[in-house]
Every structure is written in C-alpha cells, then in structure tokens.
C-alpha cells in the first residue's frame, strides 16, 4: 500500500503539489442511495411534495456541490469542471429508495472523485431536507466511488461483487 499523499515527511497535512502532473481527461462516477417509507417515495414520484420538485432541486444541489468541493474539503484543489451530471433512479422493489449517480469530468492534473462523492452526498441530503417533514427515518447509505478514469493510474472500476458481500 502506498503512503498517504496529504502528509509531508514530518507528518504535517498539506495540499498535494500537482504542478508537475499532466493535464488529462479525468472522470469519476459515484453513487449512493436514500431509503425511505413507501409513502415518501410516492410523494417524490408524484411531484406533490410540499417543497416542490424534489429530484429537480436535488439535481441542482448536487451540481452546485461538485463545483464547491474545494470550499468544503480543506485539501482539495479547486478544479475547472467540464461536466457534472446528477441522475436518479427510483425503486420500490424491496426497499423504497432513490439511487443517485453523479458523473464528474475535468481536464486537469488531478482527479474528480471527491467532486463526484460530494455531489451524491449533497443531492441525497437535499432529498432528506425536502422530505423530512413526512419521513425523519430516511437513511442515506452506500455512498462510494464506482469508477474513475484518467491520470497516471488509468482506469479503475469497483468490483461490485466484493461490495455486495460486505
């Protein structure tokens, strides 16, 4: 296992120097889900939630969050994002839930995994905020990076079978 990059030789936290790294096309995909009561999911699907279009507002919140990641995570670099897509899949089979997928892209010297994770978390938090009046027991779960592409390390895709057996 390699050493942690955000610490110098004295163990002090620092921002990683990416000046010498090549600018490449970088992509990260993160997912997560929010589990809720069936009635809450029905409100979201029907568009009749008191605060409005839950998924539309959550999508915008996720996009904004990706753009603000370096303001929230102290050692993240501010990045010029070229694309942020936030999508939702509603499922009422098994557990009633909304799954969120964020895809973030840039051309630069560092990856966008943190931006994708931030987009998912804030989108799901927005769903919680908009629906908490009817369902305080919602659970945000399974937030993770699913894949990343670009840079020196190339591509990585999560092994879904390993995650399912945890």
C-alpha positions as semicolon CSV with decimal commas, in nm:
position;residue;x (nm);y (nm);z (nm)
1;X;0,000;0,000;0,000
2;X;0,135;0,344;-0,088
3;X;0,176;0,622;0,165
4;X;-0,087;0,889;0,223
5;X;-0,024;1,181;-0,011
6;X;-0,170;1,458;0,206
7;X;0,107;1,438;0,468
8;X;0,465;1,556;0,436
9;X;0,771;1,376;0,579
10;X;0,712;1,539;0,917
11;X;0,351;1,417;0,927
12;X;0,200;1,761;0,865
13;X;-0,108;1,791;0,645
14;X;-0,050;1,972;0,315
15;X;-0,209;2,020;-0,023
16;X;-0,054;1,784;-0,277
17;X;0,158;1,959;-0,541
18;X;0,010;1,870;-0,880
19;X;0,211;2,122;-1,083
20;X;0,424;1,854;-1,245
21;X;0,134;1,626;-1,335
22;X;-0,002;1,610;-1,689
23;X;-0,343;1,755;-1,760
24;X;-0,555;1,463;-1,878
25;X;-0,926;1,399;-1,924
26;X;-1,049;1,268;-1,589
27;X;-1,385;1,117;-1,500
28;X;-1,530;0,988;-1,173
29;X;-1,864;0,824;-1,107
30;X;-2,006;0,797;-0,756
31;X;-2,334;0,653;-0,632
32;X;-2,541;0,644;-0,317
33;X;-2,899;0,591;-0,213
34;X;-3,160;0,713;0,029
35;X;-3,407;0,461;0,169
36;X;-3,748;0,585;0,282
37;X;-4,108;0,492;0,350
38;X;-4,323;0,392;0,051
39;X;-4,547;0,696;0,109
40;X;-4,246;0,929;0,091
41;X;-4,133;0,774;-0,236
42;X;-4,488;0,817;-0,370
43;X;-4,475;1,190;-0,283
44;X;-4,146;1,227;-0,469
45;X;-4,273;1,036;-0,774
46;X;-4,599;1,232;-0,792
47;X;-4,429;1,570;-0,759
48;X;-4,666;1,662;-0,477
49;X;-4,407;1,721;-0,204
50;X;-4,478;2,045;-0,017
51;X;-4,143;2,199;-0,109
52;X;-4,171;2,125;-0,482
53;X;-3,982;1,912;-0,736
54;X;-3,763;1,710;-0,501
55;X;-3,542;1,544;-0,760
56;X;-3,506;1,856;-0,975
57;X;-3,388;2,059;-0,678
58;X;-3,164;1,776;-0,554
59;X;-3,003;1,756;-0,901
60;X;-2,916;2,127;-0,895
61;X;-2,786;2,096;-0,537
62;X;-2,558;1,809;-0,640
63;X;-2,421;2,004;-0,934
64;X;-2,355;2,308;-0,714
65;X;-2,189;2,088;-0,452
66;X;-1,947;1,938;-0,706
67;X;-1,843;2,290;-0,806
68;X;-1,787;2,388;-0,439
69;X;-1,598;2,078;-0,323
70;X;-1,269;2,259;-0,265
71;X;-1,454;2,503;-0,035
72;X;-1,576;2,211;0,177
73;X;-1,283;1,965;0,178
74;X;-0,975;2,151;0,302
75;X;-0,704;1,985;0,090
76;X;-0,896;1,951;-0,238
77;X;-0,777;2,156;-0,534
78;X;-1,022;2,397;-0,697
79;X;-1,097;2,244;-1,036
80;X;-1,242;2,369;-1,361
81;X;-1,510;2,106;-1,410
82;X;-1,611;2,037;-1,768
83;X;-1,919;1,829;-1,685
84;X;-2,135;1,739;-1,386
85;X;-2,433;1,507;-1,433
86;X;-2,656;1,402;-1,143
87;X;-2,918;1,137;-1,211
88;X;-3,172;0,949;-1,002
89;X;-3,334;0,608;-1,025
90;X;-3,646;0,543;-0,820
91;X;-3,704;0,189;-0,696
92;X;-3,983;0,049;-0,486
93;X;-3,886;-0,316;-0,530
94;X;-3,751;-0,443;-0,199
95;X;-3,680;-0,118;-0,017
96;X;-3,837;0,208;-0,139
97;X;-3,538;0,420;-0,236
98;X;-3,384;0,675;-0,466
99;X;-3,040;0,597;-0,605
100;X;-2,822;0,891;-0,707
101;X;-2,538;0,872;-0,959
102;X;-2,301;1,164;-1,015
103;X;-2,059;1,175;-1,307
104;X;-1,796;1,449;-1,293
105;X;-1,535;1,535;-1,556
106;X;-1,243;1,771;-1,597
107;X;-0,925;1,812;-1,797
108;X;-0,656;1,871;-1,542
109;X;-0,373;1,737;-1,325
110;X;-0,587;1,575;-1,052
111;X;-0,893;1,355;-1,030
112;X;-1,256;1,435;-0,957
113;X;-1,353;1,155;-0,717
114;X;-1,415;1,398;-0,431
115;X;-1,637;1,614;-0,650
116;X;-1,847;1,312;-0,752
117;X;-1,881;1,195;-0,390
118;X;-1,975;1,546;-0,276
119;X;-2,238;1,576;-0,548
120;X;-2,401;1,248;-0,441
121;X;-2,397;1,332;-0,071
122;X;-2,546;1,679;-0,114
123;X;-2,809;1,559;-0,361
124;X;-2,919;1,291;-0,112
125;X;-2,911;1,539;0,178
126;X;-3,135;1,767;-0,027
127;X;-3,387;1,487;-0,072
128;X;-3,376;1,431;0,303
129;X;-3,425;1,802;0,372
130;X;-3,719;1,831;0,137
131;X;-3,896;1,521;0,271
132;X;-3,804;1,521;0,642
133;X;-4,141;1,668;0,743
134;X;-4,308;1,340;0,640
135;X;-4,023;1,090;0,699
136;X;-3,748;1,162;0,951
137;X;-3,630;0,798;0,937
138;X;-3,482;0,813;0,587
139;X;-3,136;0,658;0,562
140;X;-2,855;0,770;0,333
141;X;-2,635;0,471;0,255
142;X;-2,387;0,303;0,021
143;X;-2,213;0,622;-0,096
144;X;-1,897;0,529;-0,286
145;X;-1,686;0,583;-0,594
146;X;-1,790;0,336;-0,864
147;X;-1,528;0,423;-1,122
148;X;-1,254;0,668;-1,216
149;X;-1,068;0,723;-1,539
150;X;-0,766;0,929;-1,641
151;X;-0,437;1,031;-1,493
152;X;-0,125;0,826;-1,430
153;X;-0,314;0,544;-1,256
154;X;-0,553;0,500;-1,550
155;X;-0,895;0,345;-1,502
156;X;-1,046;0,177;-1,201
157;X;-1,393;0,022;-1,173
158;X;-1,537;-0,105;-0,845
159;X;-1,575;-0,478;-0,806
160;X;-1,947;-0,489;-0,725
161;X;-1,930;-0,847;-0,607
162;X;-1,686;-0,752;-0,329
163;X;-1,907;-0,461;-0,215
164;X;-2,218;-0,679;-0,211
165;X;-2,054;-0,933;0,019
166;X;-1,956;-0,679;0,289
